[in-house]
Amino acid sequence: MAKAARTATPAPLSPVRRAKLLERVAAFYHQRFLDRPEGQHYLVKTCGLRNVALFRDYRIGYADGSLLQALPQDAESLGLFRQLGVLNGRHREVLSGCVVFPLFDAAGALVNLHGRRIEGGAKDGVPGELYLNGEALGIWNAQAARRASRLLLAGSILDALTLIDRGMADVLPLIVRGGLNDDQLALLAQCALKNVTLCLPGGESTERIESQLAALRIPAQTVCLPDGEDLNVY
């Protein structure tokens, strides 16, 4: 009996190809954010942000479920976007219903997208905060670390955006809960920081982050928030 043919495993995306595909998706999501009210309503009305110019500056997007209609429909192309992580095995958008933030590596290449659900966090067993392929890699607002001698470290991208909205631009958000990821550590190793102030949700442990910063010879101090509150709520 003849053996069934195996489905070929697609070759891994090169960093350059991955960045180009992500740029295409990020541009689409940013335009949907500008064209539709849901994402802006969430950030302004629910989260209390005031400076709407930041939405363009940081290329914030919104995944409204229409990405598939804008993609080539041949199997090879769809396979690329599944491999990228923006589509799941049923050709549905992984970040559907999220505001979307592009994330970059220490060299400035787009490497990931972060989605935050706009309707009350987790839904149907899916977390309220998502990353492509579940990988919490990348950096948001890397320019702050490059230009500043003193940096604020916030617990999330939304917390960081809230601080920027209130006039404190030199802020870097955590991407991995409870620690700095490899991209952030690589960035901070290149910078001339004199001090980092941790502004994390109440009750969150800072020991690992302080240890990571100490290994880079960066002094750290902590601003305590009330237990259970994050900066956006506070």
WOUR-V274377 format. One record per residue. N is the residue number from 1. RES is the residue in one small letter. PHI is phi in radians with two decimals (* if undefined). PSI is psi in radians with two decimals (none if undefined). D_LAST is the distance of its C-alpha to the last C-alpha in Angstrom with 1 decimal. Layout:
BEGIN
n=[N/N]
res=[RES/RES]
phi=[PHI/PHI]
psi=[PSI/PSI]
d_last=[D_LAST/D_LAST]
END
This chain:
BEGIN
n=[1/2/3/4/5/6/7/8/9/10/11/12/13/14/15/16/17/18/19/20/21/22/23/24/25/26/27/28/29/30/31/32/33/34/35/36/37/38/39/40/41/42/43/44/45/46/47/48/49/50/51/52/53/54/55/56/57/58/59/60/61/62/63/64/65/66/67/68/69/70/71/72/73/74/75/76/77/78/79/80/81/82/83/84/85/86/87/88/89/90/91/92/93/94/95/96/97/98/99/100/101/102/103/104/105/106/107/108/109/110/111/112/113/114/115/116/117/118/119/120/121/122/123/124/125/126/127/128/129/130/131/132/133/134/135/136/137/138/139/140/141/142/143/144/145/146/147/148/149/150/151/152/153/154/155/156/157/158/159/160/161/162/163/164/165/166/167/168/169/170/171/172/173/174/175/176/177/178/179/180/181/182/183/184/185/186/187/188/189/190/191/192/193/194/195/196/197/198/199/200/201/202/203/204/205/206/207/208/209/210/211/212/213/214/215/216/217/218/219/220/221/222/223/224/225/226/227/228/229/230/231/232/233/234]
res=[m/a/k/a/a/r/t/a/t/p/a/p/l/s/p/v/r/r/a/k/l/l/e/r/v/a/a/f/y/h/q/r/f/l/d/r/p/e/g/q/h/y/l/v/k/t/c/g/l/r/n/v/a/l/f/r/d/y/r/i/g/y/a/d/g/s/l/l/q/a/l/p/q/d/a/e/s/l/g/l/f/r/q/l/g/v/l/n/g/r/h/r/e/v/l/s/g/c/v/v/f/p/l/f/d/a/a/g/a/l/v/n/l/h/g/r/r/i/e/g/g/a/k/d/g/v/p/g/e/l/y/l/n/g/e/a/l/g/i/w/n/a/q/a/a/r/r/a/s/r/l/l/l/a/g/s/i/l/d/a/l/t/l/i/d/r/g/m/a/d/v/l/p/l/i/v/r/g/g/l/n/d/d/q/l/a/l/l/a/q/c/a/l/k/n/v/t/l/c/l/p/g/g/e/s/t/e/r/i/e/s/q/l/a/a/l/r/i/p/a/q/t/v/c/l/p/d/g/e/d/l/n/v/y]
phi=[*/-1.22/-1.33/-1.15/-1.18/-1.46/-1.31/-1.14/-1.40/-1.11/-1.14/-1.02/-1.21/-1.23/-0.97/-1.19/-1.12/-1.06/-1.09/-1.15/-1.16/-1.15/-1.05/-1.12/-1.20/-1.08/-1.14/-1.11/-1.13/-1.11/-1.15/-1.13/-1.08/-1.25/-1.50/-2.02/-1.51/-1.07/-1.14/-1.17/-1.08/-1.08/-1.23/-1.49/-1.41/-1.47/-1.64/1.40/-1.31/-1.99/-1.52/-1.22/-1.10/-1.11/-1.13/-1.37/-1.00/-1.78/0.90/-1.17/-2.08/-2.47/-1.67/-1.74/1.59/-1.82/-1.04/-0.99/-1.15/-1.65/-1.71/-1.01/-1.72/-1.31/-1.07/-1.13/-1.14/-1.09/-1.11/-1.10/-1.32/-1.20/-1.11/-1.12/1.81/-1.47/-2.06/-1.65/-1.14/-1.77/1.09/-1.85/-1.22/-1.15/-1.69/-0.98/1.48/-2.02/-1.34/-2.19/-2.09/-1.21/-2.15/-2.18/-1.55/-1.14/-1.55/1.70/-1.47/-1.22/-2.17/-2.85/-2.23/-1.91/-1.99/-2.14/-1.09/-1.66/-2.07/1.29/1.41/-1.06/-2.57/0.90/1.40/-1.69/-1.02/-1.31/-2.14/-2.24/-2.30/-1.10/1.00/1.23/-1.71/-1.53/-1.88/1.83/-2.32/-2.09/1.18/-1.06/-1.05/-1.12/-1.18/-1.28/-1.71/-1.72/-1.67/-2.24/-2.30/-1.66/-2.01/-1.77/-1.39/-2.74/-1.11/-1.09/-1.08/-1.11/-1.11/-1.13/-1.11/-1.09/-1.04/-1.60/1.75/-1.86/-1.42/-1.51/-2.39/-2.15/-1.59/-1.18/-1.82/-1.72/-1.07/1.53/-3.05/-1.48/-1.48/-1.09/-1.13/-1.17/-1.11/-1.12/-1.13/-1.12/-1.14/-1.56/-1.75/-1.88/-1.39/-1.73/-2.87/-2.20/-1.84/-1.51/-2.10/-1.91/-0.95/-0.97/1.50/-1.39/-1.21/-1.96/-1.04/-1.12/-1.14/-1.05/-1.16/-1.10/-1.20/-1.08/-1.12/-1.65/1.07/-1.98/-1.11/-2.37/-2.43/-2.17/-1.75/-1.51/-1.79/-1.02/-0.92/1.50/-1.82/-1.85/-1.14/-1.09/-1.17/-1.11]
psi=[2.31/2.45/2.51/2.46/2.40/2.53/2.21/2.36/2.17/2.54/2.52/2.51/2.35/2.71/-0.66/-0.78/-0.73/-0.80/-0.70/-0.74/-0.72/-0.65/-0.70/-0.78/-0.75/-0.68/-0.70/-0.82/-0.65/-0.72/-0.67/-0.63/-0.74/-0.54/-0.45/2.69/-0.31/-0.84/-0.76/-0.67/-0.74/-0.83/-0.61/-0.93/-0.74/-0.76/-0.22/0.34/2.56/-0.66/1.61/-0.27/-0.43/-0.47/-0.64/-0.71/-0.69/0.21/0.75/2.44/3.06/2.22/1.81/0.13/0.10/0.10/-0.74/-0.62/-0.40/-0.07/2.70/2.52/0.06/2.70/-0.66/-0.78/-0.77/-0.61/-0.64/-0.74/-0.44/-0.76/-0.63/-0.52/0.02/-0.36/2.57/-3.03/-0.30/0.26/0.59/2.62/2.21/-0.63/0.25/2.32/0.22/2.58/2.56/2.33/2.14/2.48/2.51/2.79/-3.12/-0.37/-0.09/0.10/2.45/2.14/-0.19/2.87/2.37/2.26/2.40/2.08/2.43/-0.05/1.23/0.51/-2.43/2.57/2.28/0.70/0.00/2.32/2.72/-0.31/2.26/2.65/2.68/2.29/0.34/0.23/2.01/1.09/2.87/3.02/2.50/2.30/0.74/-0.50/-0.46/-0.77/-0.56/-0.55/-0.39/2.68/-0.38/2.38/2.49/2.42/2.02/2.84/-0.28/2.93/-0.72/-0.71/-0.76/-0.75/-0.60/-0.76/-0.74/-0.73/-0.55/0.16/0.07/1.54/-0.38/1.26/2.44/2.25/2.63/2.49/-0.68/2.23/2.18/0.09/2.88/2.42/3.06/-0.65/-0.73/-0.70/-0.68/-0.68/-0.88/-0.51/-0.39/-0.21/2.86/1.03/2.42/-0.39/2.52/2.28/2.14/2.12/1.36/2.83/2.56/2.34/-0.11/2.36/2.43/0.02/-0.80/-0.74/-0.75/-0.67/-0.72/-0.74/-0.66/-0.64/-0.44/0.06/0.73/2.01/2.57/2.62/2.88/2.37/2.13/2.23/2.77/2.51/2.31/-0.12/2.52/3.09/-0.66/-0.78/-0.75/none]
d_last=[67.6/65.6/62.1/59.2/57.8/54.5/51.6/51.1/47.8/46.3/46.2/42.8/41.2/41.7/38.6/40.0/40.7/37.3/35.6/37.8/37.1/33.3/33.6/35.4/32.9/29.9/31.8/32.5/28.9/27.8/30.6/29.6/26.0/27.6/30.2/28.2/25.3/23.4/21.4/20.6/19.7/17.2/15.4/15.7/15.6/13.4/11.0/11.1/13.0/15.6/18.1/20.2/22.6/20.3/21.4/24.9/24.2/22.7/25.2/22.7/24.8/25.0/27.3/29.0/31.8/34.4/34.7/37.9/39.7/39.2/40.5/44.2/45.5/47.9/47.4/47.1/44.3/42.3/42.9/41.3/38.1/38.0/38.5/35.7/33.5/32.5/35.0/35.7/39.2/39.4/38.6/35.2/32.2/30.0/26.9/27.8/25.0/22.5/21.0/22.7/22.0/25.1/25.1/27.8/29.7/30.2/33.2/31.4/32.8/30.9/30.8/28.2/26.0/22.6/21.9/18.8/19.9/18.8/19.9/17.6/18.0/21.2/24.4/27.9/27.3/25.9/22.5/19.6/19.7/23.2/25.3/29.0/31.3/28.4/28.4/25.1/26.8/26.1/23.8/21.4/21.3/24.1/25.2/22.3/23.9/27.3/26.9/24.6/25.6/22.1/19.4/15.7/15.4/12.5/12.5/13.4/14.9/12.3/9.6/12.6/13.4/10.2/10.9/14.5/13.9/12.5/15.6/15.1/17.6/18.7/16.4/17.7/16.0/17.5/19.9/21.1/18.8/19.3/21.4/22.7/25.3/28.8/28.2/25.3/27.5/30.4/28.4/27.2/30.7/31.9/29.6/30.0/26.6/26.6/23.2/20.1/16.7/14.8/11.1/11.0/9.4/10.0/13.8/14.8/18.1/18.6/22.4/23.6/21.7/22.9/26.3/26.3/25.4/28.0/30.6/30.0/30.2/26.8/25.1/21.5/19.0/15.7/12.4/11.2/7.8/8.2/10.6/9.9/6.2/6.0/4.9/5.5/3.8/0.0]
END
